[in-house]
Amino acid sequence: MRPKDIEAMVTTMLEKIVEDVDIEIVDVIFDREGGQWFLRVYICRPEGISIDHCTFINEALGKELDSLDPIPHSYILEVSSSGEKPLRKESDYIRFRGRRVLINTYAPINGKKSLEGRLLGLEDDTIKLDINGEHVHIPFDKVSRARLVVEI
């Protein structure tokens, strides 16, 4: 099974697990790092995420995965707050409107390949960012990496 297929299957499992609780599944990533496979689940809720929320998801998902055993090799399951969550899908740029983000691009935008500012949203495949009062437009297909920035 391809990593994207595993991510989709786990997302479906998680939707059932959280349907009666106030926890949102932000992202599921299954990838290889340093020779080890990781299944990472990012969660959030308006009031914040505690260790108890992460433990609940970890245990419920772990039981489901153990009973079905759909992943043919060993992996590490990690459940955490979305915190500095990577922005990967167009829907992420809509969901996290108003949050601070760091966006890296393949080519310079206004002379920079790394831009940090307040996310204004996504419209017509263009990410709109407020950087110290200046509105910057970044074509979605020019983004190499993007993530939320934790605000203190």
ZALOMAR-421822 format. One line per 8 residues: their letters; for each residue x, z, y of C-alpha. Coordinates in steps of 0.1 Angstrom, whole numbers. Layout:
! residues N
a) X Z Y | ...
//
This chain:
! residues 152
mrpkdiea) 0 0 0 | 13 -9 35 | 19 18 61 | -10 4 82 | -33 6 52 | -23 42 46 | -29 51 82 | -64 35 81
mvttmlek) -73 54 49 | -61 87 62 | -79 82 95 | -112 77 75 | -105 109 56 | -98 128 88 | -130 115 104 | -150 132 77
ivedvdie) -129 164 80 | -135 168 117 | -171 156 120 | -184 191 123 | -156 206 144 | -144 201 180 | -112 183 171 | -104 147 179
ivdvifdr) -80 126 158 | -58 109 184 | -35 90 161 | -22 87 125 | 13 73 119 | 29 67 86 | 66 57 90 | 100 61 76
eggqwflr) 127 80 95 | 162 88 82 | 153 78 46 | 122 100 45 | 86 91 49 | 64 110 74 | 26 111 77 | 20 123 112
vyicrpeg) -14 133 125 | -19 139 162 | -50 159 173 | -65 171 205 | -95 190 220 | -104 197 256 | -96 234 253 | -62 227 237
isidhctf) -48 229 202 | -36 260 185 | -16 265 153 | -49 274 136 | -63 239 144 | -32 223 130 | -32 245 99 | -69 237 93
inealgke) -63 199 94 | -31 202 74 | -48 221 46 | -80 201 45 | -61 167 46 | -35 180 21 | -61 189 -4 | -78 155 -1
ldsldpip) -45 137 -4 | -35 158 -34 | -67 151 -52 | -67 113 -46 | -29 109 -47 | -30 75 -29 | 6 75 -16 | 30 64 -43
hsyilevs) 61 82 -30 | 70 115 -14 | 63 121 22 | 61 150 48 | 27 157 63 | 29 168 100 | -1 178 121 | 4 185 158
ssgekplr) -11 184 192 | -10 150 209 | 14 164 235 | 39 136 242 | 18 113 221 | 29 77 219 | 4 52 234 | 0 24 210
kesdyirf) -35 10 212 | -54 -4 242 | -80 24 237 | -52 50 244 | -48 36 279 | -85 41 285 | -88 75 268 | -59 90 287
rgrrvlin) -68 78 321 | -56 103 347 | -27 116 326 | 10 112 334 | 27 86 313 | 61 71 307 | 61 34 301 | 92 14 290
tyapingk) 90 -24 293 | 109 -53 278 | 117 -68 312 | 119 -51 346 | 86 -45 366 | 94 -39 403 | 131 -37 393 | 126 -10 366
kslegrll) 122 -10 329 | 112 27 328 | 81 37 348 | 65 71 351 | 33 78 369 | -4 86 367 | -24 63 344 | -52 46 362
gleddtik) -65 27 331 | -64 -7 315 | -82 -38 327 | -78 -74 316 | -47 -66 294 | -30 -50 324 | -21 -13 326 | -26 2 360
ldingehv) -3 30 370 | 0 51 402 | 36 59 410 | 38 82 440 | 9 64 457 | 20 29 448 | -2 10 423 | 18 -8 397
hipfdkvs) 4 -34 373 | 21 -37 339 | 11 -65 314 | 1 -48 281 | 23 -73 261 | 54 -63 282 | 53 -27 270 | 80 -18 245
rarlvvei) 71 19 243 | 48 43 261 | 39 79 258 | 21 108 275 | 42 131 295 | 35 168 291 | 25 183 324 | 34 220 331
//
